[in-house]
C-alpha cells in the first residue's frame, strides 16, 4: 500500500499526474520532518491547526496506507490564507534545512525526502483562496472533542518540539 497526497482528487482528475505517492515508510518520514519543522515555526492558531492536521496522519494509529489527503482538505481559512500558505512553504523549507532532525533516532534518506518535499511544495503552490472548501475546516474542527489538542492550547512534545494530535506525538509514535 501507498499513501497519496493530491491537490483536489474530487474535482480535478487531471491533477493525479502531479500527486505525491509515497511508500508507507516514506510517508512516515515525510510527515515526521514536516512536524519537526512546523513545530519550531508555527506561531498563530491557524498555523498550529496545520501542524495538528499533519500530526494526525500517523499510520501507526490510523492504519498503514490510509493517511493520504487532498491539499484542499487541509484546515485552510480564507481570512488567513496568504499567511498560512507562506507558512506551509516555510515549513517545507525548514524540513529541507533539516530543522529538528537532530531529535530523530534515525537519518532520513535525504534524496527521497527532497523529492517528496519538492512535489508537496508544488501542490501547496497551486492552492489559491478560491480553492478553499470552507466545509473542510468546519468539519475537521467539529470532530475535535474537549481533549483534542486544538482545544487544549496546542501542546507540544517535550522530546521533539512537535505539535501533538489526539494520538500523541507523531514522531514518538512512529
C-alpha positions as a printed NumPy array, in Angstrom:
array([[  0.   ,   0.   ,   0.   ],
       [  0.98 ,   3.591,  -0.524],
       [ -0.276,   6.976,   0.528],
       [ -1.251,   9.73 ,  -1.868],
       [ -1.352,  13.451,  -1.324],
       [ -3.011,  15.286,  -4.181],
       [ -4.367,  18.709,  -4.983],
       [ -8.077,  18.023,  -5.341],
       [ -8.847,  14.482,  -6.337],
       [-12.609,  15.01 ,  -6.184],
       [-12.802,  17.724,  -8.826],
       [ -9.537,  17.578, -10.784],
       [ -8.858,  14.094, -12.125],
       [ -6.016,  15.504, -14.254],
       [ -4.21 ,  16.54 , -11.08 ],
       [ -3.308,  12.908, -10.413],
       [ -0.223,  13.287, -12.582],
       [  1.064,  15.833, -10.067],
       [  0.183,  13.921,  -6.917],
       [  2.61 ,  12.717,  -4.288],
       [  2.724,   8.944,  -3.917],
       [  4.849,   7.57 ,  -1.102],
       [  5.572,   4.209,   0.416],
       [  4.367,   3.729,   3.962],
       [  7.89 ,   4.223,   5.332],
       [  8.39 ,   7.266,   3.131],
       [  5.119,   8.739,   4.359],
       [  6.171,   8.36 ,   7.989],
       [  9.477,  10.118,   7.372],
       [  7.788,  12.841,   5.299],
       [  5.179,  13.602,   7.973],
       [  7.853,  13.465,  10.702],
       [ 10.121,  16.036,   9.056],
       [  7.169,  18.363,   8.389],
       [  6.019,  18.049,  12.016],
       [  9.523,  18.765,  13.299],
       [  9.914,  21.844,  11.117],
       [  6.418,  23.171,  11.766],
       [  6.713,  22.626,  15.493],
       [  9.517,  25.141,  15.523],
       [  7.908,  27.606,  13.111],
       [  4.187,  27.762,  13.948],
       [  3.118,  30.872,  15.81 ],
       [ -0.544,  31.546,  15.061],
       [ -3.515,  29.378,  15.942],
       [ -4.141,  28.799,  12.258],
       [ -0.559,  27.608,  11.716],
       [ -0.84 ,  25.288,  14.705],
       [ -4.016,  23.829,  13.183],
       [ -1.984,  22.848,  10.123],
       [  0.595,  21.113,  12.271],
       [ -2.01 ,  19.166,  14.254],
       [ -3.682,  18.194,  10.963],
       [ -0.383,  16.757,   9.712],
       [  0.348,  15.078,  13.071],
       [ -2.968,  13.234,  12.74 ],
       [ -1.59 ,  11.477,   9.663],
       [  0.004,   8.753,  11.76 ],
       [ -0.112,   5.336,  10.117],
       [  0.626,   3.513,  13.357],
       [ -2.706,   4.771,  14.673],
       [ -4.809,   5.291,  11.542],
       [ -3.56 ,   2.279,   9.597],
       [ -0.893,   1.597,   7.009],
       [ -1.651,   3.243,   3.671],
       [ -4.61 ,   5.257,   4.963],
       [ -3.247,   8.715,   5.705],
       [ -3.241,  10.34 ,   2.279],
       [ -5.186,  13.558,   1.819],
       [ -6.134,  16.339,  -0.561],
       [ -4.381,  19.68 ,  -0.165],
       [ -7.781,  21.404,  -0.349],
       [ -8.939,  19.409,   2.703],
       [ -6.279,  20.925,   4.934],
       [ -7.593,  23.44 ,   7.501],
       [ -7.388,  26.474,   5.207],
       [ -9.187,  29.643,   6.252],
       [ -9.856,  32.448,   3.762],
       [ -9.111,  35.016,   6.489],
       [ -5.525,  33.801,   6.921],
       [ -4.908,  32.095,   3.584],
       [ -1.912,  34.115,   2.388],
       [ -0.144,  33.805,   5.737],
       [ -0.951,  30.096,   6.018],
       [  0.278,  29.315,   2.525],
       [  3.52 ,  31.211,   3.199],
       [  3.815,  29.326,   6.489],
       [  3.439,  25.931,   4.81 ],
       [  6.132,  26.883,   2.295],
       [  8.413,  27.866,   5.226],
       [  7.688,  24.503,   6.877],
       [  8.752,  22.74 ,   3.681],
       [ 11.93 ,  24.823,   3.509],
       [ 12.612,  24.149,   7.185],
       [ 12.317,  20.42 ,   6.523],
       [ 14.791,  20.804,   3.639],
       [ 17.156,  22.544,   6.061],
       [ 16.733,  19.598,   8.494],
       [ 15.048,  21.74 ,  11.133],
       [ 14.544,  19.448,  14.136],
       [ 16.107,  16.38 ,  12.508],
       [ 18.62 ,  16.152,  15.344],
       [ 15.807,  14.795,  17.538],
       [ 15.165,  11.822,  15.245],
       [ 16.573,   8.443,  16.146],
       [ 17.498,   7.799,  12.504],
       [ 18.886,   9.547,   9.434],
       [ 16.2  ,  10.09 ,   6.77 ],
       [ 17.086,   9.357,   3.165],
       [ 17.689,  12.936,   2.028],
       [ 17.164,  12.143,  -1.655],
       [ 13.689,  10.715,  -1.083],
       [ 12.749,  13.465,   1.375],
       [ 13.846,  16.148,  -1.117],
       [ 11.684,  14.587,  -3.846],
       [  8.669,  14.405,  -1.536],
       [  9.142,  17.985,  -0.377],
       [  9.515,  19.258,  -3.954],
       [  6.256,  17.621,  -5.028],
       [  4.428,  18.73 ,  -1.874],
       [  5.653,  22.286,  -2.444],
       [  4.209,  22.269,  -5.974],
       [  0.854,  21.128,  -4.593],
       [  0.853,  23.863,  -1.93 ],
       [  1.884,  26.473,  -4.505],
       [ -1.144,  25.532,  -6.651],
       [ -3.519,  26.305,  -3.796],
       [ -5.473,  29.56 ,  -4.055],
       [ -8.066,  31.123,  -1.77 ],
       [-10.685,  30.218,  -4.383],
       [ -9.815,  26.524,  -3.932],
       [-10.688,  26.536,  -0.241],
       [-13.508,  24.21 ,   0.666],
       [-14.831,  26.038,   3.692],
       [-16.601,  22.944,   4.974],
       [-13.23 ,  21.199,   5.354],
       [-12.124,  23.431,   8.244],
       [-15.566,  23.334,   9.848],
       [-15.819,  19.561,   9.51 ],
       [-12.288,  18.937,  10.799],
       [-12.806,  21.297,  13.763],
       [-16.195,  19.826,  14.644],
       [-14.649,  16.358,  15.025],
       [-12.442,  17.602,  17.872],
       [-13.64 ,  16.698,  21.349],
       [-12.743,  18.59 ,  24.531],
       [ -9.478,  16.606,  24.883],
       [ -8.293,  17.438,  21.375],
       [ -5.009,  19.395,  21.323],
       [ -6.692,  22.096,  19.223],
       [ -8.955,  22.766,  22.231],
       [ -6.271,  22.325,  24.905],
       [ -3.756,  25.013,  23.993],
       [ -1.847,  23.097,  21.291],
       [  0.553,  21.079,  23.468],
       [  3.916,  20.031,  22.06 ],
       [  6.116,  17.005,  22.56 ],
       [  8.865,  17.684,  25.09 ],
       [ 11.293,  15.483,  23.122],
       [ 10.597,  16.514,  19.521],
       [  9.095,  20.013,  19.929],
       [  6.334,  18.97 ,  17.521],
       [  2.643,  19.686,  17.989],
       [  0.744,  16.635,  19.055],
       [ -2.535,  15.268,  17.799],
       [ -5.17 ,  13.42 ,  19.764],
       [ -2.998,  10.34 ,  19.162],
       [  0.121,  11.897,  20.723],
       [  3.392,  12.906,  19.099],
       [  3.65 ,  11.74 ,  15.501],
       [  7.422,  11.31 ,  15.811],
       [  7.301,   9.408,  19.132],
       [  4.598,   7.029,  17.922],
       [  6.394,   6.453,  14.648]])
